[in-house]
Amino acid sequence: MKITIIRPNSVNVNPWIPELRKNGIEVFDNDFSEEDVDFVIGASHSQYARLKHYNERFPDVPMINYNWDLYEWFDLSQPMWSEYRNLLDKSVDIWCPSEEVVMRTEEFFGLGAKCSVIKTFARFFEYAADVEDHNFVYQPMRPYVKDRNYGWIKKARRELNSPLFESNPSLSESDFQKRIANCTFLVCEYYEASTGGLTLLEGHRLGKPVLVSDSPYMGAKDYFGDRANYFKHDDYEDFKKKISEMWNSRKSLDRSECIEFTNRYSLENMVKEMIERMKVLKSAQE
C-alpha cells in the first residue's frame, strides 16, 4: 500500500512515518507531486491549506483526515473552518482520537457518521530513579485557558490549602518527568479534552492514580475507562471533595498492572489500527 501524508512537524505525528514503513507501507512524506497512492492522509487541521492544494491537484486520490481536536471555544466563524469542513466532507474516512471529537465533528459539521475512532499513542518514558510519593498533586496538561473549568486547580489550592501544582511550560523534560514520577496522584480539571491527556497515561504507567471530569467531552473516559477516578464535570465542590478523598485515602496501584494496561496505547498498536482501517477502506473501493 502507498500513501501520502500531509503533516506538521509534530511529536504526535512524526513517529508515524518510520512505523508505517516498518509495516510495509510506502509513505510519501509531505510529497505534493505523488498521485499514484492509495490514500492521502491529512494529519492535522493546521494543514488544511496544503491538503486543499493537494486535493485540488489530485481530486481522485481518496482522502483521510486525522481530526485531532475540536473544542467548544473554537471560533468557527474563521474561514479556515469552512475550508476544513469541505475537506472532511470529501474524505472517505475521518479519524478521531476519541468519541469527544466524533461528537464535536457531528455538532460542528454534521459529519459524525463519517468518523472512526483511532486512539493515539502516548510517548511513555523510562524513569531511572525510584517512583515515589512526595506529597503533592499534579496537573500535567498544558493550560486550556478557555476551558470552562480552567482555574479550578488554583481555587482548590487556596481553599484546601493543599500542594496542587499545574504544568509549567518552562520545565525541562527531565523535571517534568520527575514531577510526574513523584506526585501523589494526577488530576485534570478540564471539561473537555480530545484524548483526556496523554500525560495522564504516562503517569498512570508509573502507578499514579488519576482524577478527571465525567464530562461527555472528556476523552480520558475513552482511554482510562473505570481505571480513572471521576468528579462531576459541572460541580466544583465535588471536584474539591474528590481531591480531598484521594489525598486522605491514598491508594497504591500495582505498577505492573498499570504497565500492562497502558501497553495498549503504543505507537505500534496505533499504526496497526491505521493500517487495518485503510485495508477495510481499500477493499470497499474495489
C-alpha positions as CSV (number, residue, x, y, z in Angstrom):
1,M,0.0,0.0,0.0
2,K,1.2,3.5,-0.8
3,I,0.1,6.7,1.0
4,T,0.9,10.4,1.1
5,I,0.9,12.1,4.5
6,I,0.4,15.9,4.7
7,R,1.6,16.7,8.2
8,P,3.0,19.3,10.5
9,N,6.3,18.8,12.3
10,S,4.8,17.3,15.4
11,V,5.9,14.8,18.1
12,N,2.4,13.2,17.8
13,V,2.7,12.6,14.0
14,N,6.4,12.4,13.1
15,P,6.7,8.8,14.6
16,W,4.0,7.5,12.3
17,I,6.3,7.6,9.3
18,P,9.0,5.1,10.3
19,E,6.5,2.9,11.9
20,L,4.3,2.8,8.8
21,R,7.3,2.0,6.7
22,K,8.4,-0.7,9.1
23,N,5.0,-2.3,8.5
24,G,5.5,-2.4,4.7
25,I,3.6,0.8,3.8
26,E,5.3,3.0,1.2
27,V,5.0,6.6,2.6
28,F,5.4,9.8,0.7
29,D,6.1,12.4,3.4
30,N,4.7,15.8,2.5
31,D,5.1,15.0,-1.1
32,F,2.8,17.1,-3.3
33,S,3.9,15.5,-6.6
34,E,2.8,11.9,-6.0
35,E,-0.6,10.9,-7.4
36,D,-0.2,7.1,-7.6
37,V,-1.2,6.4,-4.0
38,D,-4.0,4.6,-2.3
39,F,-4.7,7.4,0.2
40,V,-3.7,10.9,1.1
41,I,-3.8,11.5,4.9
42,G,-4.3,14.9,6.3
43,A,-2.6,14.7,9.7
44,S,-3.9,17.9,11.3
45,H,-6.4,20.7,10.6
46,S,-3.5,23.0,10.8
47,Q,-2.5,21.7,7.3
48,Y,-5.9,22.4,5.7
49,A,-4.4,24.8,3.1
50,R,-1.7,22.4,2.0
51,L,-4.2,19.5,1.9
52,K,-6.6,21.6,-0.1
53,H,-3.8,22.3,-2.6
54,Y,-3.1,18.5,-2.9
55,N,-6.8,17.6,-3.2
56,E,-7.4,20.2,-6.0
57,R,-4.4,18.8,-7.9
58,F,-5.3,15.2,-7.4
59,P,-9.1,15.1,-6.7
60,D,-9.4,11.4,-7.4
61,V,-7.0,10.3,-4.6
62,P,-9.1,9.1,-1.6
63,M,-8.6,11.4,1.3
64,I,-8.5,10.5,5.1
65,N,-8.2,13.2,7.8
66,Y,-7.0,12.6,11.3
67,N,-9.1,15.2,13.2
68,W,-7.2,15.7,16.4
69,D,-9.4,18.0,18.3
70,L,-12.4,20.3,18.2
71,Y,-13.4,22.3,21.3
72,E,-16.4,24.4,22.2
73,W,-14.2,27.5,22.4
74,F,-13.0,27.3,18.7
75,D,-14.1,30.2,16.6
76,L,-15.9,28.5,13.8
77,S,-16.5,31.9,12.0
78,Q,-12.9,31.8,10.8
79,P,-12.7,30.9,7.1
80,M,-10.4,28.0,7.7
81,W,-13.1,26.0,9.4
82,S,-15.4,26.1,6.4
83,E,-12.4,25.0,4.2
84,Y,-11.6,22.2,6.7
85,R,-15.3,21.2,6.8
86,N,-15.2,20.8,3.0
87,L,-12.1,18.6,3.2
88,L,-13.7,16.4,5.9
89,D,-16.8,16.1,3.7
90,K,-14.7,14.9,0.8
91,S,-12.9,12.4,3.0
92,V,-13.6,8.7,2.7
93,D,-12.9,8.4,6.5
94,I,-12.4,10.8,9.4
95,W,-10.2,9.5,12.1
96,C,-10.6,10.8,15.6
97,P,-8.7,10.1,18.8
98,S,-11.9,9.8,21.0
99,E,-15.6,9.9,21.0
100,E,-15.3,13.6,22.2
101,V,-14.0,14.6,18.8
102,V,-16.6,12.5,17.0
103,M,-19.4,14.3,18.9
104,R,-17.9,17.7,18.1
105,T,-17.4,16.8,14.4
106,E,-21.1,16.0,14.3
107,E,-22.2,19.1,16.2
108,F,-19.9,21.5,14.3
109,F,-20.0,20.0,10.8
110,G,-22.7,17.3,10.7
111,L,-20.1,14.6,9.7
112,G,-20.1,12.4,12.8
113,A,-21.2,9.4,10.7
114,K,-18.0,9.5,8.7
115,C,-15.8,9.2,11.8
116,S,-13.8,6.3,13.1
117,V,-12.1,6.3,16.5
118,I,-8.4,5.5,16.2
119,K,-6.8,6.3,19.6
120,T,-3.5,7.9,19.5
121,F,-0.3,6.7,21.2
122,A,1.3,8.0,24.4
123,R,5.0,8.9,24.5
124,F,5.9,6.8,27.6
125,F,9.2,7.5,29.2
126,E,11.6,5.3,31.2
127,Y,12.2,6.7,34.7
128,A,15.6,5.7,36.1
129,A,15.1,6.8,39.7
130,D,12.6,5.4,42.2
131,V,9.0,6.4,41.7
132,E,7.9,8.0,45.0
133,D,5.1,10.0,46.7
134,H,6.4,13.4,47.6
135,N,3.1,14.7,48.9
136,F,1.7,16.9,46.1
137,V,-1.0,16.6,43.4
138,Y,0.0,17.4,39.8
139,Q,-2.0,18.7,36.8
140,P,0.4,17.8,33.9
141,M,-1.6,19.0,30.9
142,R,-0.9,22.3,29.1
143,P,-3.1,25.2,30.0
144,Y,-6.5,25.2,28.3
145,V,-7.3,28.8,29.4
146,K,-10.7,28.8,27.6
147,D,-11.9,25.6,29.1
148,R,-15.0,26.3,31.2
149,N,-13.3,24.6,34.3
150,Y,-10.0,26.3,33.9
151,G,-8.9,27.8,37.2
152,W,-10.4,25.2,39.5
153,I,-6.9,24.0,40.5
154,K,-5.9,27.4,41.6
155,K,-9.1,27.9,43.6
156,A,-8.9,24.4,45.2
157,R,-5.3,25.0,46.1
158,R,-6.3,28.1,48.1
159,E,-9.4,26.6,49.7
160,L,-7.9,23.2,50.6
161,N,-4.5,24.7,51.5
162,S,-3.0,21.7,49.7
163,P,0.0,21.4,47.4
164,L,-1.7,21.3,44.0
165,F,0.6,22.1,41.1
166,E,-0.1,22.9,37.5
167,S,2.1,22.1,34.5
168,N,4.8,24.7,33.9
169,P,5.7,25.0,30.2
170,S,9.2,26.2,31.2
171,L,10.0,22.9,32.9
172,S,12.7,20.8,31.3
173,E,11.6,17.4,30.1
174,S,13.6,15.7,32.9
175,D,12.0,18.0,35.6
176,F,8.6,17.3,34.1
177,Q,9.1,13.6,34.3
178,K,10.4,13.9,37.8
179,R,7.3,15.8,38.8
180,I,5.0,13.1,37.3
181,A,7.0,10.3,39.0
182,N,6.9,12.0,42.4
183,C,3.4,13.2,42.7
184,T,0.8,11.6,44.9
185,F,-1.8,11.5,42.1
186,L,-2.6,13.2,38.8
187,V,-5.6,15.4,38.2
188,C,-7.2,17.3,35.3
189,E,-10.0,19.8,36.0
190,Y,-10.9,20.3,32.3
191,Y,-14.4,19.9,31.0
192,E,-13.1,18.9,27.5
193,A,-10.0,17.2,26.1
194,S,-9.7,15.2,22.9
195,T,-7.6,12.5,24.4
196,G,-8.1,13.4,28.0
197,G,-4.4,14.0,28.4
198,L,-1.7,11.6,27.2
199,T,0.5,12.9,30.0
200,L,-2.1,11.3,32.4
201,L,-1.4,7.9,30.7
202,E,2.3,8.5,31.1
203,G,1.9,9.0,34.9
204,H,-0.6,6.1,35.2
205,R,2.0,3.8,33.7
206,L,4.2,4.7,36.7
207,G,1.4,3.7,39.0
208,K,-0.2,7.1,39.6
209,P,-3.9,7.3,40.2
210,V,-5.8,9.8,38.0
211,L,-8.8,12.1,38.7
212,V,-10.7,13.6,35.7
213,S,-14.0,15.0,34.7
214,D,-17.0,12.8,33.9
215,S,-18.0,15.2,31.1
216,P,-19.1,13.5,27.9
217,Y,-16.4,15.7,26.2
218,M,-13.6,14.3,28.3
219,G,-11.6,11.9,26.1
220,A,-10.0,10.3,29.2
221,K,-13.0,8.2,29.6
222,D,-12.2,6.5,26.3
223,Y,-8.7,5.8,27.4
224,F,-9.0,5.0,31.1
225,G,-12.5,3.6,31.4
226,D,-13.0,2.5,35.0
227,R,-9.3,2.8,35.9
228,A,-9.7,6.6,36.5
229,N,-11.5,8.4,39.3
230,Y,-14.1,10.9,38.2
231,F,-15.7,14.1,39.5
232,K,-18.9,15.7,38.4
233,H,-17.9,18.0,35.5
234,D,-20.2,20.8,36.5
235,D,-19.7,20.7,40.3
236,Y,-16.6,22.4,41.7
237,E,-17.4,21.3,45.2
238,D,-17.4,17.6,44.0
239,F,-14.1,18.2,42.3
240,K,-12.7,19.6,45.6
241,K,-14.3,16.7,47.6
242,K,-12.7,14.0,45.3
243,I,-9.3,15.6,45.7
244,S,-9.6,15.5,49.4
245,E,-10.8,11.9,49.4
246,M,-7.9,10.8,47.2
247,W,-5.5,12.7,49.3
248,N,-6.7,11.3,52.6
249,S,-7.2,7.7,51.4
250,R,-4.2,7.1,49.2
251,K,-4.2,4.0,47.0
252,S,-1.1,2.2,45.9
253,L,-1.6,0.9,42.4
254,D,0.1,-2.3,41.1
255,R,2.6,-0.8,38.7
256,S,2.9,-4.0,36.6
257,E,-0.9,-3.8,36.0
258,C,-0.6,-0.2,35.0
259,I,2.1,-1.0,32.5
260,E,0.1,-3.9,31.1
261,F,-2.9,-1.6,30.7
262,T,-1.1,1.3,29.1
263,N,0.7,-1.0,26.7
264,R,-2.4,-0.8,24.5
265,Y,-1.5,2.8,23.8
266,S,1.7,2.2,22.0
267,L,2.8,3.6,18.6
268,E,2.9,0.1,17.2
269,N,-0.8,-0.5,18.1
270,M,-1.9,2.8,16.8
271,V,-0.2,2.3,13.4
272,K,-1.5,-1.2,13.1
273,E,-5.0,0.1,13.7
274,M,-4.5,2.7,11.0
275,I,-3.3,0.1,8.5
276,E,-6.2,-2.2,9.2
277,R,-8.6,0.6,8.7
278,M,-7.0,1.5,5.4
279,K,-7.3,-2.1,4.3
280,V,-11.0,-2.1,5.0
281,L,-11.4,1.2,3.1
282,K,-9.4,0.0,0.2
283,S,-11.4,-3.3,0.0
284,A,-14.6,-1.3,0.0
285,Q,-13.4,0.7,-3.0
286,E,-12.6,-2.4,-5.1
